């Protein structure tokens, strides 16, 4: 069992390393296998592709959250274009009356260029969401960004409360963050975390991450405002269902969230049983880092990928 656990950790670390490797990224994004796999977990490269996916999940009784992929922009112009794209997406979804909110990343809005830039552009997006009677979730990135991301979200929330945060259960600091956000009345999405973090800031063992997820989930069910639990782990889903019922939280007071293309059978099953479920729908050309983190999170995703590789290899005639 120990060797299996070590192998799993090494596999995850290897995939997370590949998510940052520019050379492999360029190669992978040009291959038919990579593009085919991306279409399983990414709605497409354009907003129209994403809107089609939103219509599909809405038709199945699920809500959505839209994420335009991309991180760590390098110019103010690029950050501004991203903010404008977010605002267009919000207006388009409102015009079509789609049941989807928006997820954004602050490094797409220039956080690496300075917090004031990201704060200003994020506030613009949230203000647009308010005018569209919608909601924006600010995604959490690697731990170097955690404190400044939460600071910016809290500042925006003070004047425009249609914004929420994401908390990662693998970070030691998350209990204090959940307590603070509950006190403010801010909506929280709870995730396990998908970045490679040092043991100085994050629990190194999966069992510890899971234990903390359960602890934070109970805090959110007890004191949170419409918490969202992002997980595909059936044992965790069962725990949350049981605890929510025991604590008297109706199914309308919280929701599950799952990724586009992951455990679609489980998504449909939960909806049939009367639970609220929101599907995280990513789109855009910058799909490679996102995809590698998804593979690192769940072995089943990697098996799906390898199966596609094998099928494509069998169907490709030998050269020469």
C-alpha positions, 0 to 999 in steps of 0.5 A: 500500500505504501509503494502504491501511495508513493507511486501516486504521489510521484505520478501527480508531481510528474503531471503537475511538472508537465503542466508547466513545461512550455516545450511539452505544451507546444508539442501536446497542443499540436497532436490529434490525441491532445486535441481530442482529449481536450475536447473531453474536458474543455468545451472548445476554444470559443465562447460559442463552443462554451455557450453550446455546452452551457445550453446542454447542461442546463437542459439536463437540469444543471447550472454552470459556471464559465471559465475562460482558460489562461493564466499569468498574462504579461501585459496590461493590454492582455489583461484588459482584453481578458476583462472585456471578454469576461464582460462580453460573456456575462452580457451574452449569457444574460441575453440568452437567459442561460443559467450560468455564472462566471469563474475568473482568475486574477493572474488573467487580469494582471495580478503579476503586473500589480495588485491594483491592476487586477483589483480594478479589472476584477471590480469591472467584471463583478460590476458587470455581473451585478448589472446582469443579475449574475455572480462571479467566483474568483478561482484560487491559484497557487499558494503564492497568490492566496493571500492577495487573492482573498484580500482583493475579493474581500475588498470587492465584496464590501461594495459589490457582494455578487462575488465569491471565493475558492478555498483549497483544503490542502492548505494549512491556512484554510480553516482560518480563511473559511472562518473569516469568509463565513463571518463576512457572509461570502459564498465559498467554493471548497476544493481540494487543490490542484497545484504542486505545493510545498509541505511548509504550506500544504498537507502532504498526504491525501488523507490529511487533505481529505480530513481537512476537506470534511472539517471545512465542509462542516464549517461551511454547512454550519455557518456558510452562505450557500456553500459549494462543494467541488468534488467527484469523490463519491465517499466525500459526496456521501459525507456531505449529503449525510452531514447536510441532512443531519444539520438541517440544511435543505438541498436549496441551501448549498450545491455540488460542483463538478468539472465538465466531462468528469463523472457525467454519470454521477452528475446526472444521478445527483440531479435525479436525486434532487441535489443542485449541481453546477458544472464548471465549463472551461473554454479557450485555447490555453487548455494544456495546463488546465488539462494536465492538472485534471489528469493529476487530480484523478487516475481515472482521467489519466486512464481515459487519456491513455485509452485514447492514445492506444485507440489512435495508435491502433487506427493509424497505419504504419508510415513508409 
